[in-house]
Amino acid sequence: MSKSSSSAVALLPKELAEADANQIMLFIDYLWAQDGLSTHTLDSYRTDLSLFARWLLTISSSLLAADSADIQRFLAFRSEHHYSSRSTARLLSCLRRFYAYLLESGIITQEPTARIESPKLSNPLPHSLSEEEVELLLSMPDLDELIGIRDKAMLELMYASGLRVSELVSLEFNGIDLIQGAIRVTGKGSKERLVPFGEQAGAAIERYLKFARNQYIGHQTCEYLFISKQGKKMTRQTFWHRIKFYAKLAGISRHLSPHTLRHAFATHLLAHGADLRSLQMLLGHSDLSTTQIYTHIEKERLKLIHQTHHPRG
């Protein structure tokens, strides 16, 4: 959120109208029961709806009374305060789902978002690393320490399999087959897929299981493969901090995201001849169009090679 959008939020009423707060709570409960969405996604819905409800108070309206003109005015308010088009598109998606739910429930008779268009989004290329940078990053964990052994296994497996961070930390102990070199992954929408991994990742996981995991878990039990020093499930945030720590050690100063190794996995596979459909299956994308972002990365790489090496580049 930009400085301007943060100040805009501060100007809005702090409290919600009781009726709006109750309606948001009922909707969130409905989403949890109907779709089994993650806590993170439910929190995003709650935040977006609460922000809209607080803005509606400034024009003496409410969630149930809002019409298409009110929503257009709210979008103009967001534009004036420099909210990104991506966050506005997410908010519109949230409002569409909310009002569709109210319509289905018979609480409203007209859907106010029906004729409102989403902002056009550019497709920014995911941040990735070169193969040399990945090798350097993977060499950073200290294998004389238990935490280094664990982190090495996690980094190697993430790069070898292209897992999302949430999938990596949620891997179950019984979901890995070291003999076959494959893991059973539960991805978005609770869809399961089998993902292979190579010898180096397998060796790092074996080392972790032999020397580190039992030391961390002690006499406790934990269903997850990767665990914290306290013998509990690792969090996404903890692993992200570990990636940043090793990137700093490696002298990698470019911007990283929690999915940097996932993006590196995808771009490097394409560079070495993998086809898009196979990549889609490995990444767990339900729609091929999501995977196609990586073809743009490959085109950029080819353009750079041409410009660098062609006599008329």
C-alpha positions as CSV (number, residue, x, y, z in Angstrom):
1,M,0.0,0.0,0.0
2,S,1.4,3.4,-1.0
3,K,1.8,6.3,1.5
4,S,-1.1,8.1,-0.1
5,S,-3.4,5.1,0.2
6,S,-2.4,4.6,3.8
7,S,-3.3,8.2,4.6
8,A,-6.6,7.7,2.8
9,V,-7.4,4.7,5.1
10,A,-6.6,6.8,8.2
11,L,-9.2,9.3,7.1
12,L,-12.0,6.7,7.1
13,P,-14.1,5.8,10.2
14,K,-12.3,3.3,12.4
15,E,-15.4,1.3,13.3
16,L,-17.9,-0.5,11.0
17,A,-21.6,-0.2,11.3
18,E,-22.9,-3.2,13.3
19,A,-25.1,-4.5,10.4
20,D,-22.1,-4.4,8.0
21,A,-19.8,-6.1,10.5
22,N,-22.3,-8.9,11.0
23,Q,-22.8,-9.3,7.2
24,I,-19.1,-9.6,6.6
25,M,-18.8,-12.2,9.4
26,L,-21.6,-14.3,7.9
27,F,-20.0,-14.1,4.5
28,I,-16.6,-15.1,5.7
29,D,-18.2,-18.1,7.6
30,Y,-19.9,-19.1,4.4
31,L,-16.7,-19.0,2.4
32,W,-14.9,-21.1,5.0
33,A,-17.6,-23.7,5.0
34,Q,-18.3,-23.7,1.2
35,D,-14.8,-23.4,-0.3
36,G,-12.4,-24.2,2.6
37,L,-10.3,-21.1,1.7
38,S,-7.1,-20.5,3.6
39,T,-7.0,-18.1,6.6
40,H,-4.8,-15.8,4.5
41,T,-7.5,-15.6,1.7
42,L,-10.3,-15.1,4.2
43,D,-8.4,-12.3,5.9
44,S,-8.0,-10.6,2.5
45,Y,-11.7,-10.8,1.8
46,R,-12.4,-9.4,5.3
47,T,-10.0,-6.5,4.9
48,D,-11.3,-5.5,1.5
49,L,-15.0,-5.6,2.6
50,S,-14.3,-3.7,5.8
51,L,-12.5,-1.0,3.9
52,F,-15.4,-0.6,1.5
53,A,-17.9,-0.6,4.4
54,R,-15.9,2.1,6.2
55,W,-15.9,4.2,3.0
56,L,-19.6,3.7,2.6
57,L,-20.2,5.3,6.1
58,T,-18.7,8.5,4.7
59,I,-21.6,8.8,2.2
60,S,-24.2,7.5,4.7
61,S,-24.6,4.2,3.0
62,S,-24.0,0.5,3.8
63,L,-23.0,-2.8,2.2
64,L,-26.6,-3.8,1.6
65,A,-27.7,-0.4,0.3
66,A,-24.7,0.2,-2.0
67,D,-25.5,0.4,-5.8
68,S,-23.3,0.5,-8.9
69,A,-22.8,4.2,-8.7
70,D,-21.4,3.9,-5.1
71,I,-19.0,1.2,-6.2
72,Q,-17.8,3.4,-9.1
73,R,-17.3,6.3,-6.7
74,F,-15.3,4.0,-4.4
75,L,-13.1,3.0,-7.3
76,A,-12.5,6.6,-8.1
77,F,-11.5,7.2,-4.5
78,R,-9.0,4.4,-4.7
79,S,-7.6,5.8,-8.0
80,E,-7.2,9.3,-6.4
81,H,-5.2,7.7,-3.6
82,H,-3.0,5.7,-5.8
83,Y,-4.1,2.1,-5.0
84,S,-2.6,-0.3,-7.4
85,S,-4.7,-1.7,-10.3
86,R,-3.9,-5.2,-9.0
87,S,-5.3,-4.5,-5.5
88,T,-8.3,-2.9,-7.0
89,A,-8.9,-5.9,-9.3
90,R,-8.7,-8.1,-6.2
91,L,-11.2,-5.9,-4.3
92,L,-13.6,-6.1,-7.3
93,S,-13.4,-9.8,-7.3
94,C,-14.2,-9.8,-3.6
95,L,-17.2,-7.5,-4.1
96,R,-18.5,-9.7,-6.9
97,R,-18.3,-12.8,-4.8
98,F,-19.9,-11.0,-1.8
99,Y,-22.8,-9.6,-3.8
100,A,-23.4,-12.9,-5.7
101,Y,-23.7,-14.5,-2.3
102,L,-26.2,-11.9,-1.1
103,L,-28.2,-12.3,-4.4
104,E,-28.2,-16.1,-4.0
105,S,-29.3,-15.8,-0.4
106,G,-32.2,-13.5,-1.4
107,I,-30.9,-10.7,0.7
108,I,-30.6,-8.3,-2.3
109,T,-32.5,-8.3,-5.6
110,Q,-29.9,-6.7,-7.9
111,E,-26.2,-7.3,-8.3
112,P,-24.4,-3.9,-8.1
113,T,-21.1,-5.1,-9.6
114,A,-22.6,-6.7,-12.7
115,R,-21.6,-4.0,-15.2
116,I,-18.4,-2.8,-13.6
117,E,-15.2,-3.7,-15.5
118,S,-12.0,-4.8,-13.8
119,P,-8.9,-2.6,-14.3
120,K,-6.6,-3.9,-17.0
121,L,-3.5,-5.5,-15.5
122,S,-0.1,-5.9,-16.9
123,N,1.6,-9.2,-16.4
124,P,4.9,-8.4,-14.5
125,L,7.5,-11.1,-15.0
126,P,8.2,-13.1,-11.8
127,H,11.6,-12.4,-10.3
128,S,14.0,-15.2,-10.8
129,L,17.7,-16.1,-10.4
130,S,20.3,-17.3,-12.9
131,E,21.5,-20.9,-12.6
132,E,24.8,-19.7,-11.1
133,E,23.0,-17.6,-8.5
134,V,20.8,-20.6,-7.5
135,E,23.9,-22.8,-7.1
136,L,25.5,-20.1,-4.9
137,L,22.3,-19.8,-2.8
138,L,22.0,-23.6,-2.3
139,S,25.6,-23.7,-1.2
140,M,25.1,-21.3,1.7
141,P,23.6,-23.4,4.5
142,D,26.2,-24.7,7.0
143,L,26.0,-28.5,7.0
144,D,27.8,-28.6,10.3
145,E,24.7,-27.2,12.0
146,L,21.2,-28.9,12.3
147,I,19.5,-25.8,11.0
148,G,21.8,-25.7,8.0
149,I,21.0,-29.3,7.2
150,R,17.3,-28.7,7.4
151,D,17.5,-25.5,5.3
152,K,19.6,-27.1,2.7
153,A,17.0,-29.9,2.3
154,M,14.2,-27.3,2.0
155,L,16.1,-25.2,-0.6
156,E,17.1,-28.1,-2.7
157,L,13.6,-29.6,-2.7
158,M,12.0,-26.3,-3.6
159,Y,14.3,-25.7,-6.5
160,A,14.1,-29.4,-7.6
161,S,10.3,-29.5,-7.6
162,G,9.0,-26.0,-8.0
163,L,6.8,-26.1,-5.0
164,R,5.0,-23.1,-3.6
165,V,6.3,-22.1,-0.2
166,S,3.0,-23.0,1.4
167,E,3.2,-26.4,-0.2
168,L,6.7,-26.9,1.0
169,V,6.0,-26.2,4.6
170,S,2.8,-28.3,4.5
171,L,4.5,-31.5,3.1
172,E,3.6,-34.4,5.2
173,F,6.2,-36.8,6.5
174,N,4.4,-39.8,4.9
175,G,4.1,-38.0,1.6
176,I,7.7,-38.4,0.5
177,D,9.1,-41.4,-1.4
178,L,12.9,-41.3,-1.4
179,I,13.2,-44.5,-3.4
180,Q,11.0,-43.2,-6.3
181,G,12.2,-39.7,-5.9
182,A,8.7,-38.2,-5.6
183,I,6.5,-36.2,-3.2
184,R,2.7,-36.1,-2.8
185,V,1.7,-32.4,-2.7
186,T,-1.6,-30.9,-1.8
187,G,-1.9,-27.6,-3.7
188,K,-4.5,-24.9,-4.2
189,G,-8.1,-26.1,-4.0
190,S,-6.9,-29.2,-2.0
191,K,-5.8,-30.8,-5.3
192,E,-3.1,-33.5,-5.0
193,R,-0.3,-34.1,-7.4
194,L,2.9,-36.2,-7.5
195,V,6.0,-34.2,-8.2
196,P,9.4,-35.8,-8.9
197,F,12.7,-34.5,-7.5
198,G,16.3,-35.3,-8.4
199,E,19.3,-37.0,-6.7
200,Q,20.7,-33.9,-5.0
201,A,17.4,-33.0,-3.4
202,G,17.0,-36.6,-2.4
203,A,20.5,-36.7,-0.8
204,A,19.8,-33.5,1.1
205,I,16.5,-34.8,2.4
206,E,18.1,-38.1,3.5
207,R,20.8,-36.1,5.4
208,Y,18.1,-34.1,7.1
209,L,16.1,-37.2,8.1
210,K,19.2,-38.9,9.4
211,F,20.8,-36.1,11.4
212,A,18.4,-33.2,12.0
213,R,14.7,-34.0,12.1
214,N,14.9,-36.5,15.0
215,Q,17.0,-34.1,17.0
216,Y,14.3,-31.3,16.6
217,I,11.3,-33.6,17.2
218,G,12.7,-35.4,20.3
219,H,9.9,-37.4,21.9
220,Q,7.1,-35.4,20.2
221,T,5.2,-36.4,17.1
222,C,4.7,-34.2,14.0
223,E,3.0,-35.1,10.7
224,Y,5.0,-32.6,8.7
225,L,8.3,-33.3,7.0
226,F,10.0,-30.0,7.8
227,I,9.9,-28.8,11.3
228,S,11.1,-25.9,13.5
229,K,13.6,-26.1,16.3
230,Q,10.6,-26.5,18.6
231,G,9.5,-29.6,16.8
232,K,6.5,-27.9,15.2
233,K,5.4,-27.2,11.6
234,M,7.5,-24.6,9.9
235,T,5.8,-21.4,8.9
236,R,5.9,-19.7,5.5
237,Q,7.3,-16.6,7.1
238,T,10.1,-18.4,8.9
239,F,11.3,-20.1,5.6
240,W,11.1,-16.8,3.8
241,H,13.4,-15.2,6.4
242,R,15.8,-18.1,5.9
243,I,15.9,-17.5,2.1
244,K,16.6,-13.8,2.6
245,F,19.4,-14.7,5.2
246,Y,21.1,-17.1,2.7
247,A,20.7,-14.6,-0.2
248,K,22.5,-12.0,1.9
249,L,25.3,-14.4,2.7
250,A,25.6,-15.2,-1.0
251,G,25.7,-11.5,-1.9
252,I,22.6,-11.7,-4.0
253,S,21.2,-8.1,-3.9
254,R,18.4,-8.4,-6.5
255,H,14.8,-8.4,-5.3
256,L,13.6,-11.8,-4.1
257,S,10.1,-13.1,-3.4
258,P,9.1,-16.2,-1.4
259,H,8.6,-17.9,-4.7
260,T,11.9,-17.0,-6.3
261,L,13.1,-20.6,-6.3
262,R,9.8,-21.7,-7.8
263,H,10.2,-19.2,-10.6
264,A,13.8,-20.3,-11.1
265,F,12.7,-23.9,-11.4
266,A,10.2,-23.0,-14.1
267,T,12.4,-20.7,-16.2
268,H,15.4,-23.1,-16.0
269,L,13.3,-26.1,-17.0
270,L,12.0,-24.1,-20.0
271,A,15.5,-23.0,-20.9
272,H,16.6,-26.7,-21.0
273,G,13.7,-27.8,-23.3
274,A,10.8,-28.7,-21.1
275,D,7.3,-28.2,-22.7
276,L,4.7,-25.9,-21.3
277,R,2.1,-28.6,-20.6
278,S,4.6,-30.6,-18.5
279,L,5.6,-27.5,-16.6
280,Q,1.9,-26.8,-15.9
281,M,1.5,-30.2,-14.3
282,L,4.6,-29.8,-12.2
283,L,3.7,-26.4,-11.0
284,G,0.1,-27.4,-10.2
285,H,-1.5,-24.7,-12.4
286,S,-5.1,-25.4,-13.1
287,D,-5.0,-23.2,-16.2
288,L,-2.3,-23.3,-18.9
289,S,-2.6,-19.5,-19.3
290,T,-1.1,-19.1,-15.8
291,T,2.0,-21.1,-16.9
292,Q,2.3,-19.1,-20.1
293,I,3.9,-16.2,-18.2
294,Y,7.1,-18.1,-18.3
295,T,7.1,-18.1,-22.1
296,H,7.5,-14.3,-21.9
297,I,10.5,-14.8,-19.7
298,E,12.1,-17.1,-22.2
299,K,11.4,-14.7,-25.0
300,E,13.1,-11.9,-23.0
301,R,16.1,-14.2,-22.5
302,L,16.4,-15.0,-26.2
303,K,16.1,-11.3,-27.1
304,L,19.0,-10.6,-24.7
305,I,21.1,-13.4,-26.2
306,H,20.4,-12.0,-29.7
307,Q,21.2,-8.4,-28.8
308,T,24.5,-9.5,-27.1
309,H,25.8,-11.9,-29.7
310,H,24.3,-11.1,-33.1
311,P,26.4,-8.8,-35.2
312,R,23.3,-6.6,-35.9
313,G,21.7,-7.1,-32.5
